[in-house]
């Protein structure tokens, strides 16, 4: 047994802990860029509440509310320009995974010059960023617990993560109560994304004892509690379980990485602007069927967690779980076209080579095309 584990993240987990936002932020300065989306935090009243909490702690707030569902490199650049112009001392992400990812890249670009794509594709390197505080409002990406920031380049459709320790949040306030305003469809999508993080890290070639522990715990919590929440039967304990499962998913991929499902989904959503969790739902069953031989024991464990028997019915167990969430969807239903398959297959190797190589079975481009066709 020989492995390394490093993740310097400060998690503040628990119902009602949003009240600590102001005092947490005040440690890092007196002026914050608060990054959020265009609608949900305004509609729920959370944005106003956050601004009041920050003001009471002596933190001036500049709001940047232009982040898309699949955040763009250009949006991160625009936010960073505001942060620099306003001399912000920190960046706060208030919202779902897209918001938190955008906040990280904005904090990074506020301290680094040049094209962010050069840093994403590791042509340039830096380990500097403004301090980041994350406040998730969806239980999906787990961005509050890792060093990833996924962006799409609008010029070419490349969707890939900026990765560096500088964008690990200085603090993440994880309040399960903030998840309760999500529409059902959003809950299903983000919850399945969180489950995929745990499943992918579990079967990853980079898995190790600590990541296996976190992945298993995350899978158990999401598998048991997410369907209850989706049916509207959830208790406080169910919300806490799924929210913690999502955070564990974010933490586990920081070390073990994502594998083929994310490598397949990113080209599709980069090209056709899919909802990420729904894109994953379309490709995961077919990918699983093609992957069993690479890690049969682990796929057997996943199957049993989802109600199946062994590795042979793992893909069907995933389909049964998706059915509970009304997520049995195809790529074509989401706007992907047959003529997109060649580009997506090539792009998956161009953009997500590392993730594909971590998968238990390494697919060539022709096999990727077959799996995409099966997912249509």
N, C-alpha and C positions, 0 to 999 in steps of 0.2 A: 504494500500500500504506500503510495507516494504521490502527494498532491499539494497544491497551493490554494489558498482561499483568501481573498481580500475584498472587502466591501465597506468603505467608511461612510455609512449612511445612518442618519439620526431619525428614527421613526417615532412619531408621537401618535399612538394608536388609541382610539376609544371614542365612544359616543359623547358628543358635546365638546370635543377638544378644539373645535374651530374657534372657540373663545380665546385660545392661546395664540392666535395668529399675530396679534399686535406685539405682544411681549417677545415672541419668537423672532419677529422681523427686526425689532428695535436693536437686537444684538449686532446687526450687520449694517446699521446706518440710519439715516433720517429721511431717505428718499428712495422710493421703490417704483419700478415699472411693473404694473400689475397686468399680466397677460391673460386674456380670456377670450371667449367666443363672441359671436354676434348676438346670441339670443338667450340661451338657457339660464345662465347665471343672473341675467337681468330679470327674466321672467320669474324666476324663483325668489328673487330678492336677495340672493346670496352676495352678489356683487356689491350692493349697497351696504350690506352687513359687514362685509370684509373691509370696505373703505372706512367705515365707522370704527371698527376695531383697530385699524392701523392708525387712524387719526388720533384716537384716544391714547395710543402709545407713543405719539409724537413722530409718526412716520408719514411724510407727505407721499401722496400716491398719484402717479400718472397712469391712466388706463389705456391699454392698447388692446382693442377688441376686434381685430381683423383676421383672426386665425380661422382657416378653413378646416373642413372635416379631414382632409388629407393635406397637412400643412406644406406650403411651398417654400423652396429656398428663397424666393423673392420676398415672401412674407417675413421670414426671419431677418432678412437684410433690412427691410423697412422698420421692423421693431427695434433692431439694434441701432439704427440711425437715431431714432427717438431717444433711446436710452442714453446714447452718447451726448446728444444735443442737450438733454435735460439733466445731464450729469447724475444719473441714477446710480445708487450704490449697491443695489440688489435687484433681482428679478423674481417675481412671484408668479407662479402658474396656478390659475384657479379654473379648474374645469376637467375635462376628460383627457384621454391620452394625447390627442392632437395638441391640445393646449399646453400640456406639460412638456411635450417634446419641443414645441415651438419656443417655449420659455427657455429651455436649455440652450437651444441654438442661438437665441437672441442674446443670452448672457455670454455665450462664447464669442459671438461676433462683436459684442461691445468691447471686447478686450483684444481682438485679433483682426488684422487687416487682410484683405484679399477675398477671393472667391471661396465660399464655404465648401463648394464641391471639391476643391483641392484638398481640404482637410478630410472630407468624407471618404475620398478615394486614396487618402494617405500619401498624397504628393507633398503635402506640407504638414507640419506637426506643431502643436502648442499644447501646453497644459495649464492655460490660464483662462479664467472666466469670472464674471461677476458672481457673487454668492447667489445661490438659487434656493428658493423655498417652494415646495410643491404642495398643493391642496387638491387631491383628486375628488371629482364628483361622479366618476363612473368606476366600476370595479372590473377593469379589463386589462389595460396595457401594463400596469405595474410600473409605469415610468417613474413613480415616486421612489422606487427602490433600485435604480440601476443607472448606468452611465451611457444610455442610448438616447438618441434623438433622431427619429425617422422623418426624413423630408423627401419631397418629390421635386425634381427639377422640371419646371414647366416647358423647358426648351426641348427636352428629349425623352421625358417620361421616366427617367431613372428614379427609382425609389429606394433609398438606402439610408443607413444610420450613420450619423456622426457618433463616434465613440471615443471618449477620453475621460479620465478620472476627474477632470476639472468640472464636468457637468453632473457628477453625482450630487444630488441635493444636499445642501448643508443641513436642512431639516425638512421632513415631510409630515404634514398634519393629516392623518388618515382618520376621518370621522365617518363611521358607517351611516350616521343620520343623513349625511349629504347625498347619499346614493338614492334616497327614497323618492326623488322627483323624476327619476329616469322613466321614460315611456317603456312599455313592455318590450317593444322591438329592439330598443337600444340595450336594455338589460340582457336580452338573449344574445345579441351580437357581441357585446363586450365580455359577457361571461364566458362565451365559447372561446374568445381570444385568450382569456386568462387560462382556461383549461388547456388550450394548445400550447401555451408557454410551458406549462408543467409537463405535458406529454412529450413535447419536443426535447426539452432539457433532459428528461428521464432517459430517452433512447439515444441521446447525443453521444458521439464518440468522445466528447470532452466531459462527460458526466463523471462524478466522483462522489465519495460518501456523503458529504454535506449537501451537495445538490440533489442527490437521490432522496435524502430525508425531506428536503423542502418540497421537491416535486411531488412526492407521494402524499405529503400532508395537504398540499394545494389541491391535488386531484380529488382526494377524498372529500374535502370540504366543498368543492364546487359541484362534484357529482351528486352529493347528497342534498345540498341546500339550494342550488340554483333553480331546479324545477319547481320547488315550493314557492320561491319568490316570483317566478314567472307566472304561476297560477294565482298569485295574489294571496297566498296563504302564509306568507313569511312572517316570522317573529323577529324580535330584536336579535336573537341568537343566530337566526338564518342570515340576516344582513351582516352581522359581524363575521360569520364564517366565510361567506363569499367574498367580502371585502378583504379579509386576511388572506384567503386563497389567491386573490388577484395580486396582492402585494408580494406574496411568496413567489408567484409566477414571474413577476418582474425581477425579483432578486435572483432567482435561479438561472434565468437566461443571461444575467450579467456574467456568470462564470461558465456555464455549460453551453450557452448560445442557443439560438434557434436552428432548426434544420429545414428539411425540404418544404413543409407546408408554408412557412413564411417566404421561402425562396420562390415558391410558385405563386403565392398570392400577390406579392409586391409588384411584379410586372403587370398583373391584371388590374390592380387598383391604380398603379402609376399611369397606365394607359387609359383606362375607362372610368376612373374615379369611383371604384366600388367602395361600399362600406366594408371595412377591413374584416370584421368578424363574419360577415355573410360570404365574403370571398373565401375565407378559410373553410367555412362550412361546405362550400362547393367542391373544394379540392381534397380535403383531408381523407374522406373514405377511400377514394381511388389510390391516393398515395400510400395509405396504410396497407391496402391489399398487395401493393407492389413491394412492400418493405419488410414483411413478416420474417422472411428468411434471415435478415440481418441481425435481428434481436428477438428471437421467438419468446424467450423467457420474459422479457420486459413487456412485449405486446400482450402476453398472457395476463400479466399483472394489470395492465391498463384495461383489458377486457373485463376482468373480474370486478374492478372498481366501478365500471359502468354497467354491471349487471350481467355480463357474459360468462362464458365458461373457460375459454383458453384463447391462445393466439389465433386459432382458426376462425373464430367469430368476432375478432376485435373490430374489424371494419363494420360489421353489422351492429355491434354494440354501440359504436359511435353514431351510426345512422339512427338507431333507436333513441339515443340521447338527443340527437338533433330534432327528431320528431316531437319530443316533449316540448321543445322550444320553438316549434314551427319554423325550423331552420333547414329543412330538407330542400335545398335550393341548388340550382345549376348555374354555371357561368353564363350560359346564353340568356337565362332569365334576368341576368344583371347587366346585360348589354355587351358582353364579350362576343365577338364574331369569330367564325371559323378562320377567316383570313388573319386574325390576330395571333394565331397559335405559333406560327414560325417566329414572329418577332418576340413574343413572350418567352419562348423556349431559349432563344439566343440571349435575351436580356437577363434571364435568370442566372445563366452562367457568367455573364458580364458583371452583373451587380452583386450577386449573392453566392459567388463561388465558395466562399468560406462556409456558409451555411449548408450548401449542398455536400460539401466534403465532410461535414460533421454527421450527416445522416447515416443510419446503419447500412443502407444500400446506396451506393453512389451511382446516380442515373446519368447516362449519356443523353445528348440532346434528342436523339430519336425516341428514347424511352419517355423523356419529358413530354414530347409532343403527344405520344400515345396516352399518357395520363391526363393531359389537358383535354384531349378529345373525349376521353371517358367521363370527364367532369363537366362537359358541355350540356 
